[in-house]
Each structure stands twice: as structure tokens, then as C-alpha cells.
Amino acid sequence: MEQEIHITLRFDLAAGKAILNEIVYRLKQLPDPLMVKILEQILIGYDELICDRLSGTYPSHDRKGLGQHARKNDPEKGLCRGRKARKRGYRSHCRQVSTVFGKLNIPVRVVECCQCGARYSPLLSALNIGPYHRKESNFEHEVIEAVIDTNYRRLITGRSIDISLGGIHNIVVGSDLDQSYHETVALEDFSAIMADGTGVKQHKGGKGELRAVVGVTHTGRVEPLGCFVNTEWSAIELSIRERIKKTEHYHIPFVYDGEPGLDTFLADIAESQRCVWHAPRGLYHALWEDDVKKKDSHEHIDTIKGLIGIEIPESDYELLKEQDKEQVQTRYQSSKAEIAELIETFKDKGYKHGASYLENLAGRLFTTIELWLKTGIIAPKTTSLLERVFREIGRRLKRIAWGWSDKTATTLSKMIMLKHYSRRKWEQYWLKKLGIEGHFHISISSIELCPCQHF
């Protein structure tokens, strides 16, 4: 049913003195109070519409979904089947609800069921507002969107959201956003899986560990798979396995920076690929443990950089000439052989840590090259994407979540991941949460300038 709201705005303009900046500045102050007034009128009209249909001679299909209420004097609170009612005035107090525009006070009509005699407010049932419901869900959406970008106090002082510090915290902790991290994902959608960890500040100056696992799509986009705070990698692996829909004979690289506990992570699903950017750094520290001076270790580090820097042609694999594939194959075999020689050199010189590091590294440095030679799939070979993700999360957690519990820090990190790296899922989650199903549309019909009657 279409209705119109006619809005009258009055302004006083000093001719020749009012400039554009001041006009825009004043208009910026209008939206919230104006939206509250518009919302109030829409709900008053909605209330009248519902009560007229319940009390008037309308066909049953026009009353469908209206007037749902509990039977009078029923201890089990069963629903009454009656959909005819008599108007019985208004509640003695307006119903107050917090919205993103501010406090809304609406007069609520009461009706009496013609079948069981129960008195109720059909508007509240139609709006899906419970007896103790004091905030609409857009309010929760606005708070969580703001929390992701700033801390609690800045949220209260810098925005028009009327809520306490404890209220904000309860909204964040009580979020059911975890559901988005339980959905199944197909392995074929990814060109690689990455995992890494970073430190976060915790209560009383303590330090925790934030760990994340992401998938990288074939277009290079990050797809969050999970965030965890102070959780063992073995438990994380079980959680990720539950989400991944495995396909036989389909393997992708698992890229990591050599963190303990990740050597066999998702071993039957993905093939380990050590980050080629971290490899030279790790070798430097291993040689340092062997008391090799910095100037002497640089020669070996430069050698490793040259051996692992194999470039893969970006042209269509099927259209490549065989000689181009053979060049990559030759370079790959040569690099593996030279690393094996370097390991023997380290052993001869007594570099135990350096030799051990290279032995552990050698079998996991060329996974992406081997995958390309077999299938033509180009997969990432560094964790740079995940490093950028951690910078984004860390920048916010260090400013927002200092002193939070593991559960709350985990929830917030998941929110940040989902909002910034899976925007479609973030929007779908809120559309479902808010119940947006296309039952209400609004448009501006006309705006015209009229002389004030008092002029």
C-alpha cells in the first residue's frame, strides 16, 4: 500500500550573505532528527493500517501475517487463531526504541481480540519487536561497523551513537558472526592456502598470539577461513578441515613462513610451500647461530635468492612453446642441485644450523614451480598477502582490543577479516540478520520551494 509523507522545511536566508559552506553545514545537521520524525510518521501510518485491517471488514488474505498474539489466560502461551479485533485506544506510555538516528518514541495502539479477549499491540508483532526489545538491529550494525574502525571511547565521543561503553562491549561479545566462518568452501576456488601468526597485546601487558588462515582465489583475492587467538595449530587445523570440501586429485600449495607446527598443516589437502621471501632471512639467522659473520653470510644468502627466484611465464600454459616449459624445468632442476651442493658445503665448513635449515627448506621451496610444471596453475609463493592482512588487523587490534579476552579478540579479528576481505559475505550476513527481504521501498516523489505563509 503506497502512502506519502509531506515534509515542510523552513529556512531563513540572509540575502547576499549566506554562502554555500554555511548552507551545507546547516543541512548536515538535519538528517538524524529528520529521519526520526519520518520514521515516527511511517510507524504511525503502519499502526493505523494494521488496526484498520484487523477491525474492519477486510478479506482474510488482507489480514495475513497480522494480529499474531498469545491466547488470553493460556498458561502455555499458545497462539490465538483469531484475526478480528476491536480498537481499544493507546498504551499509557510511548514505546521507546534506540535507532541509528536517535531515540524513537512512538504511541502504540491497543486492540482486543474478538475471539479470546486478549489485549495486545499488533504493531509490535508486525515490527518483530519483543517485550524487552529496546534497540533495533541497524543500531547493532552501526556499532559494529564503527568498532572495527576505532576504539570504544572515540566511538561514543566522535559519533552520534547513544550507548555506553558496556553496551558496546556486550554487542561485540554477543555477535553471532561466527556463523559465517562455519560455511563450507570448495578447494577448487583457491590457488593457495596461507597461515601465519602475529603478536597482540593483552591484559596487564601480556602478549598473545593471533593466528589466521586464508585462502587465495584464482583472481588473487583473500578469502578468510578462520581467526584464532592463543589457539594451538592442531586445533586450528581441525577447524579448517571441517570447512574445506576436499576434492580428490586436486592439490594446491600451503604457503607459510616456517612457523613451528605448520610443516604438516593440511598435509593431505595442500602441499607445503615455504615463503621464498622468508627463506633468505631464515638462513641468515641460522648462519648467525653458527657464528658466521654478516659479511661472510651475505654471499650464501644472495646465492639462495638467485636459486629460488625462478620466474614463471604468465602466458596461457596451453599456448606456451615446449621450449619455454623446458627452460623452467631446467632452471628448477639446476636450482635444486645447487642447493644440495650448498648443503654439503655447509656441512664441510661445520655450519650445522645452516645445513639443517637448508635441508628442511629444500623440499618445500619449489612447490609452486612443481605445480605449474604439472598443471599450469600459477600459485603464490610468498605470504605477502597474509602479511598485509595482519597489518590491517594488527593496526586495529592494538588500538581497539588491548586487554580483551581471547574470545573477544578472536571475534573482533573475524569481523575485521570479513568486512575488509569478504565484503559480499559481510553484506549477506547483515541482510539476513536485519531481515531485509524487499518488503519496504522508499523514494523521493517531489521537492518544491514554496513561500512561507508568515512572510
QUIBELSUL-V325455 format. One record per residue. N is the residue number from 1. NEAR is the number of other ideal C-beta (glycine too) atoms within 8 Angstrom. Layout:
BEGIN
n:N near:NEAR
n:N near:NEAR
END
This chain:
BEGIN
n:1 near:3
n:2 near:3
n:3 near:5
n:4 near:5
n:5 near:7
n:6 near:4
n:7 near:6
n:8 near:4
n:9 near:5
n:10 near:5
n:11 near:5
n:12 near:4
n:13 near:5
n:14 near:6
n:15 near:5
n:16 near:4
n:17 near:5
n:18 near:8
n:19 near:6
n:20 near:5
n:21 near:6
n:22 near:8
n:23 near:9
n:24 near:8
n:25 near:8
n:26 near:9
n:27 near:7
n:28 near:7
n:29 near:6
n:30 near:9
n:31 near:8
n:32 near:9
n:33 near:9
n:34 near:9
n:35 near:9
n:36 near:13
n:37 near:8
n:38 near:10
n:39 near:11
n:40 near:11
n:41 near:9
n:42 near:9
n:43 near:12
n:44 near:10
n:45 near:9
n:46 near:11
n:47 near:13
n:48 near:9
n:49 near:9
n:50 near:13
n:51 near:14
n:52 near:9
n:53 near:11
n:54 near:14
n:55 near:10
n:56 near:6
n:57 near:2
n:58 near:8
n:59 near:5
n:60 near:7
n:61 near:5
n:62 near:7
n:63 near:12
n:64 near:6
n:65 near:5
n:66 near:12
n:67 near:13
n:68 near:7
n:69 near:11
n:70 near:10
n:71 near:11
n:72 near:9
n:73 near:4
n:74 near:8
n:75 near:4
n:76 near:4
n:77 near:6
n:78 near:7
n:79 near:7
n:80 near:12
n:81 near:5
n:82 near:10
n:83 near:9
n:84 near:8
n:85 near:14
n:86 near:7
n:87 near:9
n:88 near:7
n:89 near:5
n:90 near:7
n:91 near:10
n:92 near:3
n:93 near:4
n:94 near:8
n:95 near:10
n:96 near:8
n:97 near:12
n:98 near:12
n:99 near:13
n:100 near:8
n:101 near:10
n:102 near:10
n:103 near:9
n:104 near:13
n:105 near:7
n:106 near:11
n:107 near:7
n:108 near:12
n:109 near:14
n:110 near:12
n:111 near:16
n:112 near:10
n:113 near:16
n:114 near:7
n:115 near:8
n:116 near:8
n:117 near:7
n:118 near:11
n:119 near:8
n:120 near:11
n:121 near:10
n:122 near:17
n:123 near:13
n:124 near:11
n:125 near:13
n:126 near:10
n:127 near:8
n:128 near:6
n:129 near:9
n:130 near:6
n:131 near:3
n:132 near:4
n:133 near:7
n:134 near:6
n:135 near:9
n:136 near:9
n:137 near:9
n:138 near:9
n:139 near:13
n:140 near:10
n:141 near:12
n:142 near:10
n:143 near:14
n:144 near:12
n:145 near:9
n:146 near:11
n:147 near:14
n:148 near:10
n:149 near:6
n:150 near:9
n:151 near:7
n:152 near:10
n:153 near:7
n:154 near:8
n:155 near:14
n:156 near:12
n:157 near:6
n:158 near:6
n:159 near:7
n:160 near:5
n:161 near:11
n:162 near:6
n:163 near:10
n:164 near:6
n:165 near:8
n:166 near:6
n:167 near:8
n:168 near:14
n:169 near:10
n:170 near:8
n:171 near:12
n:172 near:14
n:173 near:9
n:174 near:6
n:175 near:11
n:176 near:5
n:177 near:11
n:178 near:9
n:179 near:8
n:180 near:12
n:181 near:12
n:182 near:7
n:183 near:7
n:184 near:6
n:185 near:12
n:186 near:7
n:187 near:12
n:188 near:6
n:189 near:9
n:190 near:13
n:191 near:10
n:192 near:15
n:193 near:16
n:194 near:15
n:195 near:16
n:196 near:13
n:197 near:9
n:198 near:9
n:199 near:8
n:200 near:14
n:201 near:10
n:202 near:11
n:203 near:7
n:204 near:5
n:205 near:5
n:206 near:7
n:207 near:8
n:208 near:12
n:209 near:10
n:210 near:17
n:211 near:13
n:212 near:17
n:213 near:10
n:214 near:16
n:215 near:12
n:216 near:15
n:217 near:11
n:218 near:6
n:219 near:4
n:220 near:7
n:221 near:7
n:222 near:12
n:223 near:13
n:224 near:13
n:225 near:12
n:226 near:12
n:227 near:13
n:228 near:12
n:229 near:14
n:230 near:6
n:231 near:9
n:232 near:6
n:233 near:11
n:234 near:7
n:235 near:9
n:236 near:14
n:237 near:10
n:238 near:8
n:239 near:10
n:240 near:12
n:241 near:9
n:242 near:7
n:243 near:12
n:244 near:12
n:245 near:7
n:246 near:7
n:247 near:8
n:248 near:4
n:249 near:4
n:250 near:8
n:251 near:7
n:252 near:15
n:253 near:15
n:254 near:16
n:255 near:15
n:256 near:15
n:257 near:8
n:258 near:9
n:259 near:9
n:260 near:3
n:261 near:8
n:262 near:12
n:263 near:7
n:264 near:5
n:265 near:13
n:266 near:11
n:267 near:7
n:268 near:3
n:269 near:12
n:270 near:12
n:271 near:10
n:272 near:14
n:273 near:15
n:274 near:13
n:275 near:13
n:276 near:10
n:277 near:9
n:278 near:12
n:279 near:13
n:280 near:10
n:281 near:8
n:282 near:11
n:283 near:16
n:284 near:10
n:285 near:8
n:286 near:14
n:287 near:15
n:288 near:10
n:289 near:7
n:290 near:11
n:291 near:5
n:292 near:9
n:293 near:6
n:294 near:6
n:295 near:5
n:296 near:8
n:297 near:13
n:298 near:8
n:299 near:7
n:300 near:11
n:301 near:12
n:302 near:8
n:303 near:10
n:304 near:14
n:305 near:9
n:306 near:7
n:307 near:9
n:308 near:11
n:309 near:7
n:310 near:10
n:311 near:4
n:312 near:9
n:313 near:7
n:314 near:4
n:315 near:7
n:316 near:5
n:317 near:8
n:318 near:5
n:319 near:5
n:320 near:10
n:321 near:5
n:322 near:6
n:323 near:6
n:324 near:10
n:325 near:10
n:326 near:8
n:327 near:8
n:328 near:14
n:329 near:9
n:330 near:8
n:331 near:9
n:332 near:13
n:333 near:8
n:334 near:8
n:335 near:12
n:336 near:10
n:337 near:8
n:338 near:10
n:339 near:13
n:340 near:9
n:341 near:8
n:342 near:12
n:343 near:12
n:344 near:8
n:345 near:8
n:346 near:11
n:347 near:10
n:348 near:6
n:349 near:6
n:350 near:6
n:351 near:12
n:352 near:8
n:353 near:10
n:354 near:14
n:355 near:11
n:356 near:9
n:357 near:11
n:358 near:15
n:359 near:8
n:360 near:9
n:361 near:13
n:362 near:11
n:363 near:5
n:364 near:10
n:365 near:12
n:366 near:10
n:367 near:12
n:368 near:14
n:369 near:11
n:370 near:10
n:371 near:14
n:372 near:14
n:373 near:9
n:374 near:5
n:375 near:6
n:376 near:6
n:377 near:8
n:378 near:8
n:379 near:14
n:380 near:13
n:381 near:10
n:382 near:9
n:383 near:13
n:384 near:8
n:385 near:12
n:386 near:14
n:387 near:9
n:388 near:8
n:389 near:13
n:390 near:12
n:391 near:8
n:392 near:10
n:393 near:15
n:394 near:11
n:395 near:8
n:396 near:13
n:397 near:14
n:398 near:10
n:399 near:8
n:400 near:11
n:401 near:11
n:402 near:8
n:403 near:7
n:404 near:9
n:405 near:6
n:406 near:9
n:407 near:8
n:408 near:12
n:409 near:16
n:410 near:11
n:411 near:13
n:412 near:16
n:413 near:14
n:414 near:15
n:415 near:14
n:416 near:13
n:417 near:15
n:418 near:14
n:419 near:11
n:420 near:7
n:421 near:12
n:422 near:12
n:423 near:8
n:424 near:6
n:425 near:9
n:426 near:11
n:427 near:8
n:428 near:8
n:429 near:12
n:430 near:10
n:431 near:8
n:432 near:7
n:433 near:8
n:434 near:9
n:435 near:7
n:436 near:6
n:437 near:4
n:438 near:5
n:439 near:3
n:440 near:4
n:441 near:4
n:442 near:3
n:443 near:4
n:444 near:4
n:445 near:4
n:446 near:4
n:447 near:3
n:448 near:4
n:449 near:2
n:450 near:4
n:451 near:4
n:452 near:6
n:453 near:4
n:454 near:3
n:455 near:4
END
